[in-house]
Amino acid sequence: MFGIGFPELIVILVVALLVFGPAKLPELARSLGRGLAEFRRASSDLRQSLNEAVEEPRIQPSDESAGTSAGGTPEPKADQPPAGEEPGAKPPEPAREGAADAASGPPRDPAGG
């Protein structure tokens, strides 16, 4: 684990016994064990959620997505109006050449009139 062998572990336990005493040592070991278990559980949950987040974009499109555009949004059908428009609403007229001139006054005769 950390390069600690059996002899080093015995020395650490003897020092802990001398520092904390025989009455406090079992309680300390229990608290340390619970803390390590909680840390392992939290790191496992974090690792799992990160793996799920990484795996989500790799989902392959199925046959059900045949009517979707490149962005993954469904394309409107021919009999459906585009999103945000009411059914039966009149489509906007395309811009015509000279539309800006029409707003400035009456139409002019191109023959010199």
N, C-alpha and C positions, 0 to 999 in steps of 0.2 A: 504494500500500500504506500507508505511513505518511507520505506527503507527501515522500518522499525521491526526488529526481530523479537524473538521471545525474551532474551535477556534484557533488552531495553524496555520492553513492556512491563516486566517485573519491577525494574527500577522505578518506572513512572508510577506504578501502583503503590509501591512502598512509600514514595515521596508524598503521594496524594493521601495515603493513610496517616502519615505523620502530620501533614498540614491540616487536614480537615477533621481527623479523629474518626474512631470507629462508629460513632453514632450518626455522624453527618454524611459519611461516605455512601451508604446505600441510597439515601435520598438524592444525593448529588448525581449518582450513576443513573437513577431513574429519570431525573430531569434531563440529563444529557441524552439518554436513549430516546426520550419523547421528542426532544428538539431535533435530533438527527432524523427520526422517522418523519416528522413534519416537513423537514427540509427536503428529504427524498420525495415525499408525496408532492410537494409544491413544484420541485424541479421536473418530476414526471409529468404533471399536469401542463406545465409550461412547454415542455418538449412536445407533448401530444398536440397542444393547440397550435404550435408553430408548424408541426408536420401537416396538420389539417389545412392550415392557411397556405402552405406551399403546394399542396396537392390540388386545391380547388381550381386554379387556372388550367390544369392539365386535363380537365374533363373534355372528352371528345364529343362533338355534336352528333346527335343521333338522327335517325330518319325523320323523327317528328319535327325537326327544325327546318324542314324543306322550304317553308314559306318565310324565312327570315332573311334579312339583308346581312351584309358583312359585319355590321355592328351588333348583330344579335337581336335587333328589334324587328318585330313582324312587319312585313310590308303590307300596306293597305290593299285590299282587293279592289277590283275595278268598280264594283258597285258601292264601295264605301268611300265616304269623303275623307280627306286627310285629317289627322288628329287636330283637334281644336276648332274644327268647323262644324256647323250644324248641318244635319241632313236636309237636303232641299235648298240649301243656300246657293246663291248664284256664284259661280267661280269668278275671280277677278279677271278683268279684261287685260290682255297683254298690252304692254306699252307700245305705242305707235310712233313712227317717225314724225317729228314735228309736234309732239305733244306739248312741249314747252311753249311753242309759238301759239298754240290754240288758247292757252290761258292768258296771253297778252292782248288778244283782240280778235276781231273777225278774221276769217280766212282770207288770204290774199290771192289774187289771180296771178299765176306765174307768167301770163302772157303780157303783162305790163299794166295791169288794171288797178 
